[in-house]
Amino acid sequence: MGGGMILETTFLVDVERELIRKTNGPAQRFLADNPASPLFITFTVAGELAAGPPLSERSRWEALVEPFKILVCTADVCWEYGEAFRYLRTNGRLIGSNDLWIAATAIAFQMPLVTRNLRHFARVPRLQVLSYEGT
């Protein structure tokens, strides 16, 4: 697919915090520096966000994810998950399963992942990672 960027959970949390605090922080600046790039989230990111607020605030979750296309789990995503898992386990560098699903989705859809956790996601082979801190 390509032609866009996938936003990781920490990015969306940082954007929300910056909006609440009315500050122009690194996440807001990253968005301003990339106005034409289509923005996506993974099914895993949507689930992590849904796990955050209480169920009584579903409308808040829906408002947060509404601007983004949610990328679904496909056979290619599952294959990339397995490939990355085997590599990371063999090399003693395994990351959490949610993060591995996020990385596998980015690889399968051929899009870079935007996160502040560069060192963590950089362990995953073939994953293009973009940092927004210091932008």
The first five atom37 places (N, CA, C, CB, O) and aatype in JSON, in Angstrom:
{
  "aatype": [12, 7, 7, 7, 12, 9, 10, 6, 16, 16, 13, 10, 19, 3, 19, 6, 1, 6, 10, 9, 1, 11, 16, 2, 7, 14, 0, 5, 1, 13, 10, 0, 3, 2, 14, 0, 15, 14, 10, 13, 9, 16, 13, 16, 19, 0, 7, 6, 10, 0, 0, 7, 14, 14, 10, 15, 6, 1, 15, 1, 17, 6, 0, 10, 19, 6, 14, 13, 11, 9, 10, 19, 4, 16, 0, 3, 19, 4, 17, 6, 18, 7, 6, 0, 13, 1, 18, 10, 1, 16, 2, 7, 1, 10, 9, 7, 15, 2, 3, 10, 17, 9, 0, 0, 16, 0, 9, 0, 13, 5, 12, 14, 10, 19, 16, 1, 2, 10, 1, 8, 13, 0, 1, 19, 14, 1, 10, 5, 19, 10, 15, 18, 6, 7, 16],
  "atom_mask": [
    [1, 1, 1, 1, 1],
    [1, 1, 1, 0, 1],
    [1, 1, 1, 0, 1],
    [1, 1, 1, 0, 1],
    [1, 1, 1, 1, 1],
    [1, 1, 1, 1, 1],
    [1, 1, 1, 1, 1],
    [1, 1, 1, 1, 1],
    [1, 1, 1, 1, 1],
    [1, 1, 1, 1, 1],
    [1, 1, 1, 1, 1],
    [1, 1, 1, 1, 1],
    [1, 1, 1, 1, 1],
    [1, 1, 1, 1, 1],
    [1, 1, 1, 1, 1],
    [1, 1, 1, 1, 1],
    [1, 1, 1, 1, 1],
    [1, 1, 1, 1, 1],
    [1, 1, 1, 1, 1],
    [1, 1, 1, 1, 1],
    [1, 1, 1, 1, 1],
    [1, 1, 1, 1, 1],
    [1, 1, 1, 1, 1],
    [1, 1, 1, 1, 1],
    [1, 1, 1, 0, 1],
    [1, 1, 1, 1, 1],
    [1, 1, 1, 1, 1],
    [1, 1, 1, 1, 1],
    [1, 1, 1, 1, 1],
    [1, 1, 1, 1, 1],
    [1, 1, 1, 1, 1],
    [1, 1, 1, 1, 1],
    [1, 1, 1, 1, 1],
    [1, 1, 1, 1, 1],
    [1, 1, 1, 1, 1],
    [1, 1, 1, 1, 1],
    [1, 1, 1, 1, 1],
    [1, 1, 1, 1, 1],
    [1, 1, 1, 1, 1],
    [1, 1, 1, 1, 1],
    [1, 1, 1, 1, 1],
    [1, 1, 1, 1, 1],
    [1, 1, 1, 1, 1],
    [1, 1, 1, 1, 1],
    [1, 1, 1, 1, 1],
    [1, 1, 1, 1, 1],
    [1, 1, 1, 0, 1],
    [1, 1, 1, 1, 1],
    [1, 1, 1, 1, 1],
    [1, 1, 1, 1, 1],
    [1, 1, 1, 1, 1],
    [1, 1, 1, 0, 1],
    [1, 1, 1, 1, 1],
    [1, 1, 1, 1, 1],
    [1, 1, 1, 1, 1],
    [1, 1, 1, 1, 1],
    [1, 1, 1, 1, 1],
    [1, 1, 1, 1, 1],
    [1, 1, 1, 1, 1],
    [1, 1, 1, 1, 1],
    [1, 1, 1, 1, 1],
    [1, 1, 1, 1, 1],
    [1, 1, 1, 1, 1],
    [1, 1, 1, 1, 1],
    [1, 1, 1, 1, 1],
    [1, 1, 1, 1, 1],
    [1, 1, 1, 1, 1],
    [1, 1, 1, 1, 1],
    [1, 1, 1, 1, 1],
    [1, 1, 1, 1, 1],
    [1, 1, 1, 1, 1],
    [1, 1, 1, 1, 1],
    [1, 1, 1, 1, 1],
    [1, 1, 1, 1, 1],
    [1, 1, 1, 1, 1],
    [1, 1, 1, 1, 1],
    [1, 1, 1, 1, 1],
    [1, 1, 1, 1, 1],
    [1, 1, 1, 1, 1],
    [1, 1, 1, 1, 1],
    [1, 1, 1, 1, 1],
    [1, 1, 1, 0, 1],
    [1, 1, 1, 1, 1],
    [1, 1, 1, 1, 1],
    [1, 1, 1, 1, 1],
    [1, 1, 1, 1, 1],
    [1, 1, 1, 1, 1],
    [1, 1, 1, 1, 1],
    [1, 1, 1, 1, 1],
    [1, 1, 1, 1, 1],
    [1, 1, 1, 1, 1],
    [1, 1, 1, 0, 1],
    [1, 1, 1, 1, 1],
    [1, 1, 1, 1, 1],
    [1, 1, 1, 1, 1],
    [1, 1, 1, 0, 1],
    [1, 1, 1, 1, 1],
    [1, 1, 1, 1, 1],
    [1, 1, 1, 1, 1],
    [1, 1, 1, 1, 1],
    [1, 1, 1, 1, 1],
    [1, 1, 1, 1, 1],
    [1, 1, 1, 1, 1],
    [1, 1, 1, 1, 1],
    [1, 1, 1, 1, 1],
    [1, 1, 1, 1, 1],
    [1, 1, 1, 1, 1],
    [1, 1, 1, 1, 1],
    [1, 1, 1, 1, 1],
    [1, 1, 1, 1, 1],
    [1, 1, 1, 1, 1],
    [1, 1, 1, 1, 1],
    [1, 1, 1, 1, 1],
    [1, 1, 1, 1, 1],
    [1, 1, 1, 1, 1],
    [1, 1, 1, 1, 1],
    [1, 1, 1, 1, 1],
    [1, 1, 1, 1, 1],
    [1, 1, 1, 1, 1],
    [1, 1, 1, 1, 1],
    [1, 1, 1, 1, 1],
    [1, 1, 1, 1, 1],
    [1, 1, 1, 1, 1],
    [1, 1, 1, 1, 1],
    [1, 1, 1, 1, 1],
    [1, 1, 1, 1, 1],
    [1, 1, 1, 1, 1],
    [1, 1, 1, 1, 1],
    [1, 1, 1, 1, 1],
    [1, 1, 1, 1, 1],
    [1, 1, 1, 1, 1],
    [1, 1, 1, 1, 1],
    [1, 1, 1, 1, 1],
    [1, 1, 1, 0, 1],
    [1, 1, 1, 1, 1]
  ],
  "atom_positions": [
    [[0.84, -1.2, 0.0], [0.0, 0.0, 0.0], [0.87, 1.25, 0.0], [-0.95, 0.0, 1.22], [0.93, 1.94, -1.02]],
    [[1.55, 1.57, 1.09], [2.41, 2.75, 1.17], [1.64, 4.04, 1.04], [0.0, 0.0, 0.0], [0.41, 4.04, 0.98]],
    [[2.36, 5.15, 1.0], [1.72, 6.45, 0.79], [1.06, 7.04, 2.01], [0.0, 0.0, 0.0], [0.04, 7.71, 1.88]],
    [[1.6, 6.83, 3.15], [1.06, 7.4, 4.38], [1.96, 7.05, 5.54], [0.0, 0.0, 0.0], [3.06, 6.52, 5.36]],
    [[1.49, 7.35, 6.74], [2.23, 7.05, 7.96], [1.27, 6.44, 8.97], [2.92, 8.32, 8.53], [0.09, 6.8, 9.03]],
    [[1.8, 5.53, 9.76], [1.03, 4.93, 10.84], [1.44, 5.59, 12.14], [1.24, 3.38, 10.9], [2.62, 5.68, 12.46]],
    [[0.46, 6.06, 12.89], [0.71, 6.7, 14.17], [0.6, 5.66, 15.28], [-0.29, 7.87, 14.41], [-0.4, 4.94, 15.38]],
    [[1.62, 5.59, 16.11], [1.65, 4.65, 17.22], [0.93, 5.28, 18.41], [3.12, 4.27, 17.59], [0.73, 6.49, 18.46]],
    [[0.54, 4.46, 19.37], [-0.26, 4.89, 20.5], [0.37, 6.07, 21.25], [-0.47, 3.74, 21.46], [-0.34, 7.02, 21.6]],
    [[1.68, 6.02, 21.5], [2.31, 7.11, 22.25], [2.15, 8.44, 21.54], [3.8, 6.81, 22.48], [2.0, 9.48, 22.18]],
    [[2.18, 8.42, 20.21], [2.01, 9.65, 19.45], [0.62, 10.24, 19.7], [2.22, 9.39, 17.94], [0.49, 11.44, 19.96]],
    [[-0.4, 9.41, 19.61], [-1.77, 9.9, 19.8], [-2.01, 10.39, 21.22], [-2.77, 8.81, 19.46], [-2.71, 11.38, 21.43]],
    [[-1.43, 9.7, 22.2], [-1.53, 10.14, 23.58], [-0.85, 11.49, 23.75], [-0.91, 9.1, 24.54], [-1.38, 12.38, 24.42]],
    [[0.32, 11.66, 23.13], [1.03, 12.93, 23.21], [0.26, 14.06, 22.53], [2.42, 12.81, 22.58], [0.21, 15.18, 23.04]],
    [[-0.35, 13.77, 21.38], [-1.16, 14.8, 20.7], [-2.31, 15.23, 21.6], [-1.72, 14.26, 19.34], [-2.57, 16.42, 21.77]],
    [[-2.99, 14.25, 22.19], [-4.13, 14.58, 23.06], [-3.67, 15.42, 24.26], [-4.82, 13.28, 23.56], [-4.33, 16.39, 24.62]],
    [[-2.56, 15.04, 24.87], [-2.04, 15.81, 26.01], [-1.68, 17.24, 25.6], [-0.8, 15.11, 26.61], [-1.97, 18.19, 26.32]],
    [[-1.05, 17.37, 24.43], [-0.69, 18.71, 23.96], [-1.93, 19.56, 23.7], [0.15, 18.61, 22.68], [-1.94, 20.75, 23.99]],
    [[-2.97, 18.95, 23.18], [-4.21, 19.7, 22.93], [-4.86, 20.13, 24.25], [-5.19, 18.85, 22.12], [-5.33, 21.26, 24.38]],
    [[-4.89, 19.21, 25.21], [-5.48, 19.53, 26.52], [-4.7, 20.65, 27.2], [-5.51, 18.28, 27.43], [-5.29, 21.55, 27.79]],
    [[-3.37, 20.58, 27.12], [-2.51, 21.59, 27.76], [-2.35, 22.86, 26.94], [-1.14, 21.0, 28.03], [-1.76, 23.84, 27.39]],
    [[-2.89, 22.82, 25.72], [-2.78, 23.94, 24.79], [-1.33, 24.34, 24.56], [-3.57, 25.14, 25.32], [-0.97, 25.52, 24.59]],
    [[-0.5, 23.31, 24.33], [0.91, 23.53, 24.03], [1.21, 23.01, 22.63], [1.81, 22.84, 25.08], [0.57, 22.08, 22.15]],
    [[2.17, 23.62, 22.0], [2.6, 23.18, 20.68], [3.86, 22.33, 20.86], [2.87, 24.4, 19.72], [4.98, 22.8, 20.7]],
    [[3.64, 21.07, 21.2], [4.75, 20.17, 21.49], [5.23, 19.42, 20.27], [0.0, 0.0, 0.0], [4.81, 19.72, 19.15]],
    [[6.11, 18.45, 20.47], [6.71, 17.72, 19.35], [5.7, 16.99, 18.47], [7.7, 16.73, 19.87], [5.88, 16.95, 17.25]],
    [[4.67, 16.43, 19.05], [3.67, 15.7, 18.24], [2.92, 16.67, 17.33], [2.68, 14.94, 19.14], [2.71, 16.38, 16.16]],
    [[2.51, 17.81, 17.86], [1.8, 18.82, 17.06], [2.71, 19.36, 15.96], [1.31, 19.98, 17.96], [2.27, 19.57, 14.83]],
    [[3.98, 19.58, 16.29], [4.92, 20.09, 15.29], [5.14, 19.06, 14.18], [6.25, 20.45, 15.94], [5.27, 19.43, 13.01]],
    [[5.19, 17.78, 14.54], [5.35, 16.73, 13.53], [4.17, 16.76, 12.56], [5.46, 15.34, 14.19], [4.37, 16.67, 11.35]],
    [[2.97, 16.9, 13.08], [1.79, 16.98, 12.21], [1.86, 18.2, 11.31], [0.51, 17.01, 13.05], [1.53, 18.12, 10.12]],
    [[2.28, 19.32, 11.86], [2.38, 20.56, 11.07], [3.44, 20.42, 9.97], [2.72, 21.76, 11.98], [3.3, 20.99, 8.89]],
    [[4.5, 19.67, 10.26], [5.58, 19.48, 9.27], [5.21, 18.46, 8.19], [6.85, 19.04, 9.98], [5.91, 18.36, 7.19]],
    [[4.14, 17.72, 8.38], [3.73, 16.67, 7.45], [2.24, 16.79, 7.11], [4.02, 15.27, 8.04], [1.48, 15.84, 7.29]],
    [[1.81, 17.95, 6.63], [0.37, 18.19, 6.44], [-0.28, 17.36, 5.34], [0.14, 19.64, 6.15], [-1.48, 17.12, 5.39]],
    [[0.48, 16.93, 4.36], [-0.11, 16.23, 3.21], [-0.08, 14.72, 3.35], [0.6, 16.63, 1.96], [-0.66, 14.02, 2.51]],
    [[0.57, 14.2, 4.36], [0.72, 12.76, 4.49], [-0.54, 12.14, 5.1], [1.95, 12.42, 5.35], [-0.96, 12.55, 6.18]],
    [[-1.14, 11.15, 4.43], [-2.28, 10.45, 5.02], [-1.86, 9.75, 6.32], [-2.87, 9.42, 4.01], [-0.77, 9.17, 6.4]],
    [[-2.72, 9.82, 7.32], [-2.4, 9.26, 8.63], [-3.3, 8.07, 8.93], [-2.55, 10.33, 9.72], [-4.52, 8.13, 8.73]],
    [[-2.69, 7.0, 9.42], [-3.39, 5.75, 9.71], [-3.08, 5.32, 11.13], [-3.0, 4.65, 8.7], [-2.09, 5.76, 11.72]],
    [[-3.93, 4.45, 11.67], [-3.62, 3.74, 12.9], [-3.91, 2.26, 12.65], [-4.47, 4.3, 14.13], [-4.64, 1.91, 11.72]],
    [[-3.33, 1.41, 13.47], [-3.56, -0.02, 13.33], [-4.75, -0.43, 14.21], [-2.29, -0.82, 13.7], [-5.17, 0.31, 15.1]],
    [[-5.26, -1.61, 13.94], [-6.32, -2.15, 14.79], [-5.85, -2.27, 16.23], [-6.78, -3.52, 14.26], [-6.64, -2.11, 17.16]],
    [[-4.57, -2.56, 16.41], [-4.01, -2.69, 17.76], [-3.98, -1.35, 18.48], [-2.6, -3.29, 17.69], [-4.31, -1.28, 19.66]],
    [[-3.58, -0.3, 17.78], [-3.57, 1.04, 18.37], [-4.99, 1.43, 18.76], [-2.97, 2.09, 17.37], [-5.21, 1.96, 19.85]],
    [[-5.96, 1.17, 17.89], [-7.35, 1.49, 18.21], [-7.79, 0.74, 19.47], [-8.29, 1.13, 17.03], [-8.48, 1.3, 20.32]],
    [[-7.38, -0.51, 19.59], [-7.72, -1.29, 20.78], [-7.03, -0.77, 22.03], [0.0, 0.0, 0.0], [-7.65, -0.7, 23.09]],
    [[-5.77, -0.4, 21.92], [-5.06, 0.16, 23.08], [-5.73, 1.45, 23.53], [-3.58, 0.43, 22.74], [-5.88, 1.69, 24.73]],
    [[-6.15, 2.28, 22.59], [-6.83, 3.51, 22.95], [-8.18, 3.23, 23.61], [-7.02, 4.4, 21.72], [-8.57, 3.91, 24.55]],
    [[-8.89, 2.22, 23.1], [-10.18, 1.86, 23.69], [-10.02, 1.33, 25.11], [-10.89, 0.81, 22.83], [-10.92, 1.47, 25.94]],
    [[-8.87, 0.73, 25.4], [-8.62, 0.2, 26.74], [-8.32, 1.3, 27.74], [-7.48, -0.8, 26.7], [-8.4, 1.08, 28.95]],
    [[-7.97, 2.49, 27.26], [-7.6, 3.59, 28.14], [-8.76, 4.24, 28.86], [0.0, 0.0, 0.0], [-8.83, 4.19, 30.08]],
    [[-9.68, 4.85, 28.13], [-10.77, 5.54, 28.82], [-11.83, 4.55, 29.31], [-11.42, 6.58, 27.89], [-11.95, 3.45, 28.77]],
    [[-12.59, 4.93, 30.33], [-13.67, 4.06, 30.8], [-14.7, 3.82, 29.68], [-14.37, 4.67, 32.04], [-14.85, 4.64, 28.78]],
    [[-15.4, 2.68, 29.76], [-16.38, 2.36, 28.75], [-17.44, 3.44, 28.59], [-17.04, 1.05, 29.08], [-18.02, 3.58, 27.51]],
    [[-17.71, 4.19, 29.65], [-18.72, 5.25, 29.57], [-18.28, 6.4, 28.66], [-19.02, 5.79, 30.97], [-19.07, 7.29, 28.36]],
    [[-17.02, 6.38, 28.23], [-16.5, 7.44, 27.37], [-16.21, 6.95, 25.96], [-15.24, 8.05, 27.97], [-15.22, 7.36, 25.35]],
    [[-17.05, 6.06, 25.44], [-16.82, 5.55, 24.09], [-16.82, 6.68, 23.07], [-17.89, 4.51, 23.72], [-16.07, 6.64, 22.1]],
    [[-17.65, 7.68, 23.28], [-17.7, 8.8, 22.33], [-16.36, 9.52, 22.27], [-18.81, 9.79, 22.72], [-15.97, 10.01, 21.21]],
    [[-15.65, 9.58, 23.38], [-14.32, 10.21, 23.4], [-13.34, 9.38, 22.55], [-13.79, 10.34, 24.86], [-12.55, 9.93, 21.79]],
    [[-13.41, 8.05, 22.7], [-12.57, 7.16, 21.9], [-12.91, 7.3, 20.42], [-12.73, 5.7, 22.35], [-12.01, 7.41, 19.59]],
    [[-14.19, 7.3, 20.1], [-14.6, 7.43, 18.7], [-14.13, 8.74, 18.1], [-16.12, 7.32, 18.58], [-13.7, 8.78, 16.94]],
    [[-14.2, 9.82, 18.88], [-13.73, 11.12, 18.39], [-12.22, 11.1, 18.16], [-14.09, 12.24, 19.38], [-11.72, 11.75, 17.24]],
    [[-11.5, 10.36, 18.99], [-10.05, 10.3, 18.85], [-9.63, 9.5, 17.62], [-9.43, 9.67, 20.1], [-8.69, 9.9, 16.93]],
    [[-10.3, 8.4, 17.32], [-9.89, 7.56, 16.19], [-10.57, 7.94, 14.88], [-10.19, 6.11, 16.5], [-10.12, 7.52, 13.81]],
    [[-11.63, 8.72, 14.93], [-12.4, 9.06, 13.73], [-11.6, 9.67, 12.59], [-13.48, 10.01, 14.11], [-11.88, 9.37, 11.43]],
    [[-10.61, 10.52, 12.86], [-9.87, 11.13, 11.74], [-8.96, 10.17, 10.98], [-9.04, 12.25, 12.26], [-8.44, 10.52, 9.92]],
    [[-8.77, 8.95, 11.49], [-7.79, 8.04, 10.91], [-8.47, 6.81, 10.32], [-6.78, 7.61, 11.97], [-9.5, 6.34, 10.81]],
    [[-7.87, 6.31, 9.25], [-8.29, 5.02, 8.73], [-7.62, 3.97, 9.59], [-7.93, 4.84, 7.2], [-6.42, 4.03, 9.83]],
    [[-8.42, 2.99, 10.06], [-7.88, 1.92, 10.89], [-7.5, 0.76, 9.98], [-8.91, 1.46, 11.98], [-8.34, 0.19, 9.29]],
    [[-6.22, 0.41, 9.99], [-5.71, -0.7, 9.19], [-6.05, -2.02, 9.88], [-4.18, -0.57, 8.95], [-5.81, -2.17, 11.08]],
    [[-6.59, -2.94, 9.13], [-7.05, -4.21, 9.69], [-5.97, -5.27, 9.66], [-8.28, -4.7, 8.94], [-4.93, -5.12, 9.01]],
    [[-6.23, -6.35, 10.38], [-5.34, -7.5, 10.36], [-5.61, -8.31, 9.09], [-5.53, -8.38, 11.64], [-6.75, -8.68, 8.81]],
    [[-4.57, -8.57, 8.35], [-4.67, -9.36, 7.12], [-3.72, -10.55, 7.22], [-4.33, -8.49, 5.87], [-2.96, -10.67, 8.18]],
    [[-3.78, -11.42, 6.23], [-2.85, -12.55, 6.2], [-1.41, -12.05, 6.13], [-3.16, -13.47, 4.98], [-0.52, -12.64, 6.76]],
    [[-1.16, -10.97, 5.38], [0.19, -10.42, 5.31], [0.65, -9.89, 6.66], [0.25, -9.3, 4.26], [1.81, -10.06, 7.03]],
    [[-0.24, -9.25, 7.39], [0.11, -8.76, 8.73], [0.48, -9.93, 9.62], [-1.08, -7.95, 9.35], [1.48, -9.88, 10.34]],
    [[-0.32, -10.99, 9.59], [-0.03, -12.17, 10.4], [1.32, -12.78, 10.05], [-1.13, -13.22, 10.22], [2.08, -13.17, 10.94]],
    [[1.62, -12.86, 8.76], [2.92, -13.41, 8.34], [4.06, -12.54, 8.85], [2.98, -13.52, 6.8], [5.05, -13.06, 9.36]],
    [[3.94, -11.23, 8.71], [5.0, -10.32, 9.17], [5.17, -10.41, 10.68], [4.68, -8.88, 8.76], [6.28, -10.3, 11.19]],
    [[4.07, -10.59, 11.41], [4.15, -10.78, 12.86], [5.02, -12.0, 13.17], [2.73, -10.94, 13.49], [5.93, -11.94, 13.99]],
    [[4.72, -13.11, 12.49], [5.48, -14.34, 12.73], [6.95, -14.19, 12.39], [0.0, 0.0, 0.0], [7.82, -14.65, 13.14]],
    [[7.23, -13.55, 11.26], [8.63, -13.33, 10.85], [9.38, -12.5, 11.9], [8.68, -12.63, 9.46], [10.48, -12.85, 12.31]],
    [[8.76, -11.39, 12.31], [9.41, -10.5, 13.28], [9.55, -11.2, 14.63], [8.62, -9.19, 13.44], [10.58, -11.08, 15.29]],
    [[8.51, -11.91, 15.05], [8.56, -12.62, 16.33], [9.72, -13.61, 16.36], [7.24, -13.35, 16.59], [10.51, -13.63, 17.31]],
    [[9.82, -14.45, 15.31], [10.91, -15.44, 15.28], [12.28, -14.77, 15.34], [10.81, -16.3, 14.0], [13.16, -15.2, 16.09]],
    [[12.45, -13.72, 14.57], [13.74, -13.01, 14.54], [14.06, -12.43, 15.92], [13.72, -11.89, 13.48], [15.16, -12.63, 16.44]],
    [[13.11, -11.71, 16.5], [13.36, -11.04, 17.79], [13.56, -12.05, 18.92], [12.19, -10.11, 18.13], [14.42, -11.84, 19.78]],
    [[12.8, -13.13, 18.92], [12.97, -14.16, 19.95], [14.33, -14.83, 19.82], [11.85, -15.22, 19.85], [15.03, -15.02, 20.82]],
    [[14.71, -15.18, 18.61], [16.0, -15.83, 18.37], [17.16, -14.95, 18.83], [16.16, -16.17, 16.88], [18.17, -15.45, 19.33]],
    [[17.01, -13.65, 18.67], [18.08, -12.72, 19.02], [17.93, -12.12, 20.42], [18.12, -11.61, 18.02], [18.67, -11.2, 20.78]],
    [[16.99, -12.62, 21.21], [16.81, -12.14, 22.57], [16.39, -10.68, 22.66], [0.0, 0.0, 0.0], [16.77, -9.99, 23.6]],
    [[15.61, -10.21, 21.67], [15.23, -8.8, 21.62], [13.73, -8.61, 21.5], [15.93, -8.11, 20.46], [13.27, -7.59, 20.99]],
    [[12.96, -9.58, 21.97], [11.51, -9.58, 21.82], [10.89, -8.33, 22.44], [10.92, -10.83, 22.46], [11.31, -7.87, 23.5]],
    [[9.89, -7.8, 21.75], [9.11, -6.66, 22.25], [7.71, -7.16, 22.58], [9.06, -5.48, 21.21], [7.37, -8.3, 22.26]],
    [[6.89, -6.33, 23.22], [5.55, -6.73, 23.59], [4.69, -7.09, 22.38], [0.0, 0.0, 0.0], [4.91, -6.59, 21.28]],
    [[3.73, -7.97, 22.6], [2.94, -8.47, 21.48], [2.13, -7.37, 20.8], [2.02, -9.56, 21.96], [2.01, -7.38, 19.57]],
    [[1.57, -6.43, 21.55], [0.84, -5.33, 20.89], [1.77, -4.52, 19.99], [0.19, -4.41, 21.94], [1.41, -4.18, 18.86]],
    [[2.95, -4.22, 20.49], [3.9, -3.47, 19.67], [4.34, -4.27, 18.45], [5.12, -3.07, 20.5], [4.58, -3.71, 17.39]],
    [[4.45, -5.57, 18.61], [4.82, -6.42, 17.49], [3.71, -6.43, 16.43], [5.11, -7.84, 17.97], [4.01, -6.43, 15.24]],
    [[2.44, -6.45, 16.85], [1.33, -6.35, 15.89], [1.36, -5.01, 15.16], [-0.02, -6.53, 16.61], [1.12, -4.95, 13.95]],
    [[1.65, -3.94, 15.89], [1.73, -2.61, 15.28], [2.84, -2.6, 14.23], [1.98, -1.51, 16.36], [2.65, -2.12, 13.11]],
    [[4.01, -3.12, 14.6], [5.15, -3.16, 13.67], [4.83, -4.03, 12.46], [6.4, -3.7, 14.38], [5.13, -3.64, 11.33]],
    [[4.22, -5.19, 12.68], [3.88, -6.09, 11.57], [2.9, -5.43, 10.61], [3.29, -7.4, 12.11], [3.0, -5.62, 9.4]],
    [[1.97, -4.66, 11.14], [1.0, -3.96, 10.29], [1.72, -2.92, 9.44], [-0.1, -3.3, 11.14], [1.44, -2.79, 8.24]],
    [[2.63, -2.18, 10.04], [3.39, -1.17, 9.29], [4.22, -1.81, 8.18], [4.31, -0.38, 10.24], [4.29, -1.28, 7.07]],
    [[4.84, -2.94, 8.48], [5.63, -3.64, 7.46], [4.73, -4.13, 6.33], [6.41, -4.83, 8.08], [5.02, -3.92, 5.16]],
    [[3.63, -4.79, 6.7], [2.74, -5.36, 5.69], [2.13, -4.29, 4.79], [1.63, -6.14, 6.37], [1.97, -4.51, 3.59]],
    [[1.8, -3.13, 5.36], [1.19, -2.06, 4.57], [2.24, -1.11, 3.98], [0.22, -1.27, 5.44], [1.9, -0.13, 3.31]],
    [[3.52, -1.4, 4.23], [4.64, -0.64, 3.69], [4.55, 0.85, 4.02], [4.71, -0.82, 2.18], [4.64, 1.71, 3.15]],
    [[4.36, 1.12, 5.32], [4.3, 2.5, 5.79], [5.23, 2.67, 6.98], [2.86, 2.89, 6.16], [5.42, 1.74, 7.75]],
    [[5.81, 3.87, 7.13], [6.62, 4.12, 8.33], [5.73, 4.26, 9.56], [7.46, 5.39, 8.14], [4.56, 4.62, 9.47]],
    [[6.31, 3.95, 10.7], [5.63, 4.05, 11.99], [6.15, 5.28, 12.72], [5.85, 2.77, 12.83], [7.36, 5.45, 12.88]],
    [[5.25, 6.14, 13.17], [5.62, 7.35, 13.9], [5.48, 7.07, 15.39], [4.73, 8.57, 13.48], [4.39, 6.74, 15.88]],
    [[6.6, 7.2, 16.12], [6.63, 6.91, 17.55], [7.73, 7.71, 18.22], [6.83, 5.4, 17.8], [8.66, 8.17, 17.56]],
    [[7.62, 7.88, 19.53], [8.73, 8.46, 20.28], [9.63, 7.35, 20.83], [8.21, 9.36, 21.44], [10.68, 7.62, 21.4]],
    [[9.2, 6.1, 20.66], [9.93, 4.95, 21.18], [10.79, 4.34, 20.08], [8.96, 3.9, 21.75], [10.66, 3.15, 19.76]],
    [[11.65, 5.15, 19.51], [12.48, 4.76, 18.37], [13.35, 3.54, 18.67], [13.36, 5.92, 17.96], [13.4, 2.61, 17.87]],
    [[14.03, 3.54, 19.8], [14.95, 2.45, 20.12], [14.22, 1.11, 20.25], [15.69, 2.77, 21.42], [14.75, 0.08, 19.84]],
    [[13.05, 1.13, 20.79], [12.24, -0.07, 20.97], [11.82, -0.67, 19.62], [11.0, 0.24, 21.82], [12.05, -1.85, 19.37]],
    [[11.22, 0.15, 18.77], [10.72, -0.34, 17.48], [11.85, -0.57, 16.47], [9.72, 0.65, 16.91], [11.68, -1.32, 15.51]],
    [[13.01, 0.06, 16.68], [14.13, -0.13, 15.76], [14.66, -1.57, 15.79], [15.26, 0.84, 16.1], [15.42, -1.96, 14.91]],
    [[14.28, -2.35, 16.78], [14.69, -3.76, 16.85], [14.07, -4.59, 15.73], [14.32, -4.35, 18.22], [14.6, -5.64, 15.37]],
    [[12.95, -4.13, 15.19], [12.18, -4.93, 14.23], [12.77, -4.74, 12.83], [10.68, -4.54, 14.25], [12.77, -3.62, 12.31]],
    [[13.26, -5.81, 12.22], [13.84, -5.69, 10.88], [12.79, -5.22, 9.86], [14.43, -7.03, 10.44], [11.62, -5.58, 9.94]],
    [[13.25, -4.42, 8.92], [12.45, -3.93, 7.81], [11.37, -2.93, 8.21], [11.81, -5.08, 7.1], [10.57, -2.51, 7.37]],
    [[11.32, -2.54, 9.48], [10.35, -1.54, 9.92], [10.97, -0.16, 9.81], [9.88, -1.82, 11.38], [12.03, 0.1, 10.38]],
    [[10.31, 0.71, 9.06], [10.77, 2.1, 8.98], [10.13, 2.87, 10.13], [10.41, 2.74, 7.58], [8.91, 2.91, 10.26]],
    [[10.97, 3.48, 10.95], [10.5, 4.17, 12.13], [10.85, 5.65, 12.03], [11.1, 3.55, 13.41], [11.98, 6.01, 11.69]],
    [[9.85, 6.5, 12.32], [10.06, 7.94, 12.35], [9.84, 8.44, 13.76], [9.12, 8.66, 11.37], [8.83, 8.13, 14.39]],
    [[10.81, 9.21, 14.26], [10.68, 9.81, 15.57], [10.15, 11.23, 15.44], [12.03, 9.8, 16.31], [10.46, 11.93, 14.47]],
    [[9.35, 11.65, 16.4], [8.82, 13.01, 16.35], [9.37, 13.88, 17.48], [7.31, 12.98, 16.42], [9.09, 15.07, 17.52]],
    [[10.14, 13.31, 18.36], [10.71, 14.13, 19.43], [11.84, 14.98, 18.88], [11.22, 13.25, 20.58], [12.7, 14.5, 18.13]],
    [[11.84, 16.22, 19.25], [12.87, 17.13, 18.79], [12.62, 17.71, 17.42], [0.0, 0.0, 0.0], [13.48, 18.4, 16.87]],
    [[11.42, 17.43, 16.84], [11.13, 18.01, 15.53], [10.69, 19.44, 15.65], [10.06, 17.2, 14.82], [10.4, 20.09, 14.65]]
  ]
}
